[in-house]
Amino acid sequence: MLGIAGGSTIAACLLLVGCGASGEAPGRDPFTATGELIALSGGEAGARNACFTCHGLAGQGDGEGAPRLAGLPYGYLAKQLQDYADGRRPDPTMHAIAGKLSQSQRLSVAAWYAAMPAPDVAYGEDAVSPAIAALYQNGDPARGLLACARCHGAAGEGRGTANPPLAGQPAPYLAEQLRLWQDAKRRNSPQQVMLTISQGLTEAEIAALSDYAAGLPGQGAP
């Protein structure tokens, strides 16, 4: 939701929004259809801040700082939007955008992205350091580090609303979040688990774990 698309792209998408608003497709869930309108138009946040301008028309993210939203758990997406609006997940841009949406609009756009298929992931296991793979899969008991796989799945598929998939997320985005937790600038994980884990990681481990998690296949996701 951070970028600004070209004028022609926004115009084309607003045409789509106008068509959708004039009549509802047979059998279409109006709850997620409303979410589509918000994702394409930005709702009260305005077209310049429409979700698709950063997160893509397919919710795939931008490969850098804007995460993929497609296929993430509905409850997780709804909570993050609420946390942005309340300031519990600090981010000036997302706070401004989420704060301009009503609670029902936040729930609707969360449902829209949750219903999207997750993107295919190119799995690069051969290029991964065995030590980093072991750190993700098994943790490091000597340092009191829980395994990433314990909450996010061995294939990065995620486990429940509070533990989202990591597979298919941009590696730079994952690394940025770990650094925010490490610096206690992000504190909205259950029981501050991510704060504790991130503060036990080195900068090199943060970068390598992010690359590894982003490239996991995500198979076995519920």
C-alpha positions as CSV (number, residue, x, y, z in Angstrom):
1,M,0.0,0.0,0.0
2,L,3.0,2.3,-0.1
3,G,3.7,3.0,-3.8
4,I,2.1,5.1,-6.4
5,A,1.1,3.4,-9.7
6,G,1.1,5.2,-13.0
7,G,-1.9,7.2,-13.9
8,S,-3.0,4.8,-16.7
9,T,-2.8,1.8,-14.3
10,I,-4.9,3.6,-11.7
11,A,-7.4,4.7,-14.3
12,A,-7.8,1.2,-15.6
13,C,-8.3,-0.2,-12.2
14,L,-10.8,2.4,-11.2
15,L,-12.8,1.4,-14.3
16,L,-12.8,-2.1,-13.0
17,V,-14.0,-0.8,-9.6
18,G,-16.8,1.2,-11.3
19,C,-18.0,-1.9,-13.2
20,G,-18.0,-4.0,-10.0
21,A,-19.9,-1.4,-8.1
22,S,-22.8,-1.3,-10.7
23,G,-23.7,-4.9,-10.2
24,E,-22.6,-8.0,-8.4
25,A,-21.5,-11.1,-10.3
26,P,-23.9,-14.1,-9.7
27,G,-22.7,-16.3,-6.8
28,R,-20.1,-13.8,-5.7
29,D,-19.5,-13.2,-2.0
30,P,-20.3,-9.5,-1.4
31,F,-18.0,-9.6,1.7
32,T,-14.9,-10.3,-0.4
33,A,-16.2,-8.3,-3.4
34,T,-16.2,-5.2,-1.2
35,G,-12.6,-6.1,-0.2
36,E,-11.7,-6.1,-3.9
37,L,-13.1,-2.6,-4.3
38,I,-11.0,-1.3,-1.4
39,A,-7.9,-3.1,-2.7
40,L,-8.2,-1.5,-6.1
41,S,-9.5,2.0,-5.1
42,G,-7.9,2.6,-1.7
43,G,-11.3,3.4,-0.1
44,E,-11.1,6.4,2.2
45,A,-7.3,6.3,2.0
46,G,-7.4,7.3,-1.7
47,A,-6.3,5.9,-5.0
48,R,-2.7,6.8,-4.4
49,N,-2.7,4.4,-1.4
50,A,-4.7,1.6,-3.0
51,C,-3.4,-1.8,-1.8
52,F,-2.5,-3.0,-5.3
53,T,0.0,-0.2,-5.9
54,C,2.5,-1.9,-3.6
55,H,1.1,-5.4,-3.1
56,G,0.3,-6.1,-6.7
57,L,-3.0,-7.0,-8.4
58,A,-2.5,-10.6,-7.4
59,G,-1.4,-9.8,-3.9
60,Q,2.1,-11.0,-4.7
61,G,4.1,-8.1,-3.1
62,D,6.8,-6.1,-4.8
63,G,9.7,-8.4,-4.1
64,E,11.3,-5.9,-1.7
65,G,9.6,-4.1,1.2
66,A,6.0,-4.8,0.4
67,P,4.9,-8.3,1.5
68,R,2.8,-10.7,-0.4
69,L,-0.8,-10.8,1.0
70,A,-2.3,-13.5,-1.2
71,G,-3.2,-16.6,0.7
72,L,-2.2,-15.3,4.2
73,P,-4.6,-16.3,7.0
74,Y,-7.7,-14.0,7.2
75,G,-7.3,-13.6,11.0
76,Y,-3.6,-12.7,10.6
77,L,-4.3,-10.0,7.9
78,A,-7.2,-8.6,10.0
79,K,-5.0,-8.4,13.1
80,Q,-2.2,-6.6,11.3
81,L,-4.5,-4.1,9.8
82,Q,-6.0,-3.5,13.2
83,D,-2.5,-3.2,14.7
84,Y,-1.5,-0.7,12.1
85,A,-4.6,1.4,12.8
86,D,-4.1,1.3,16.5
87,G,-0.4,1.9,16.3
88,R,0.6,-1.4,17.9
89,R,2.5,-2.2,14.7
90,P,4.3,1.1,14.1
91,D,4.5,2.2,10.4
92,P,3.6,5.8,9.5
93,T,2.3,5.0,6.0
94,M,0.3,1.9,7.0
95,H,-1.1,3.6,10.1
96,A,-2.4,6.4,8.0
97,I,-4.0,4.0,5.5
98,A,-5.5,1.5,7.9
99,G,-6.7,4.3,10.2
100,K,-8.9,5.7,7.4
101,L,-10.6,2.3,6.8
102,S,-13.5,1.3,9.0
103,Q,-13.3,-2.0,10.9
104,S,-15.7,-3.7,8.4
105,Q,-13.5,-2.4,5.5
106,R,-10.4,-3.8,7.1
107,L,-12.1,-7.2,7.6
108,S,-13.4,-7.1,4.0
109,V,-10.0,-6.4,2.4
110,A,-8.4,-9.1,4.7
111,A,-10.9,-11.6,3.4
112,W,-10.2,-10.6,-0.2
113,Y,-6.5,-11.2,0.1
114,A,-6.9,-14.3,2.2
115,A,-9.0,-15.9,-0.5
116,M,-6.4,-15.3,-3.2
117,P,-4.1,-18.2,-4.2
118,A,-0.6,-18.1,-2.8
119,P,2.1,-17.5,-5.5
120,D,4.3,-20.3,-6.7
121,V,7.7,-20.3,-5.0
122,A,11.0,-21.3,-6.6
123,Y,12.6,-23.5,-4.0
124,G,16.4,-23.1,-3.9
125,E,17.4,-25.7,-1.2
126,D,20.7,-26.6,-2.9
127,A,22.1,-23.1,-2.3
128,V,21.2,-23.0,1.4
129,S,23.9,-23.2,4.1
130,P,23.3,-26.4,6.1
131,A,23.8,-24.4,9.3
132,I,21.1,-21.9,8.3
133,A,18.7,-24.7,7.3
134,A,19.3,-26.4,10.7
135,L,18.8,-23.1,12.5
136,Y,15.4,-22.6,10.8
137,Q,14.3,-26.2,11.2
138,N,15.7,-27.0,14.7
139,G,16.6,-23.7,16.4
140,D,19.6,-23.5,18.6
141,P,19.0,-24.8,22.1
142,A,22.4,-23.6,23.3
143,R,21.2,-20.0,22.7
144,G,17.7,-20.6,23.7
145,L,16.4,-20.1,20.1
146,L,13.2,-21.8,19.1
147,A,13.0,-23.3,15.7
148,C,11.3,-21.1,13.1
149,A,9.7,-24.2,11.8
150,R,7.9,-24.7,15.1
151,C,5.6,-21.8,14.4
152,H,5.9,-21.1,10.6
153,G,6.1,-24.7,9.4
154,A,9.0,-26.8,8.0
155,A,8.0,-25.7,4.5
156,G,7.2,-22.1,5.5
157,E,3.5,-22.8,5.2
158,G,2.5,-21.2,8.4
159,R,0.6,-22.6,11.4
160,G,-2.5,-20.9,12.4
161,T,-3.6,-17.3,12.5
162,A,-0.8,-16.0,14.7
163,N,2.0,-17.7,12.7
164,P,1.8,-16.7,9.0
165,P,3.4,-18.4,6.0
166,L,6.9,-17.2,5.2
167,A,7.2,-19.0,1.9
168,G,6.9,-16.6,-1.0
169,Q,7.5,-13.5,1.0
170,P,10.2,-11.1,-0.2
171,A,13.5,-11.8,1.6
172,P,14.2,-8.1,2.2
173,Y,10.8,-7.8,3.9
174,L,11.4,-10.7,6.2
175,A,14.8,-9.3,7.1
176,E,13.4,-5.9,7.8
177,Q,10.8,-7.4,10.1
178,L,13.4,-9.3,12.1
179,R,15.4,-6.1,12.5
180,L,12.3,-4.2,13.7
181,W,11.6,-7.0,16.3
182,Q,15.3,-7.0,17.3
183,D,15.2,-3.3,17.9
184,A,11.9,-3.6,19.8
185,K,10.2,-1.4,17.2
186,R,7.8,-4.1,16.4
187,R,6.2,-5.8,19.4
188,N,2.9,-7.3,18.2
189,S,3.8,-11.0,18.2
190,P,2.1,-13.3,20.7
191,Q,4.0,-13.4,24.1
192,Q,6.8,-11.4,22.4
193,V,8.2,-14.6,21.0
194,M,9.6,-12.9,17.9
195,L,11.3,-10.2,20.0
196,T,13.1,-12.8,22.0
197,I,14.2,-14.9,19.0
198,S,15.3,-11.9,16.9
199,Q,17.5,-10.5,19.6
200,G,19.5,-13.8,19.7
201,L,20.3,-13.6,16.0
202,T,23.3,-12.0,14.3
203,E,22.9,-9.7,11.3
204,A,24.3,-12.4,9.0
205,E,21.8,-14.9,10.4
206,I,18.9,-12.5,9.8
207,A,19.9,-12.1,6.2
208,A,20.5,-15.8,5.6
209,L,17.3,-17.0,7.4
210,S,15.3,-14.5,5.5
211,D,16.6,-15.8,2.2
212,Y,16.0,-19.4,3.3
213,A,12.4,-18.8,4.5
214,A,11.4,-16.8,1.4
215,G,12.5,-19.7,-0.8
216,L,10.7,-22.5,1.0
217,P,8.0,-24.3,-1.0
218,G,5.1,-23.6,1.3
219,Q,3.7,-27.1,0.7
220,G,1.4,-28.6,3.2
221,A,-0.3,-25.3,4.0
222,P,-3.8,-25.7,5.4
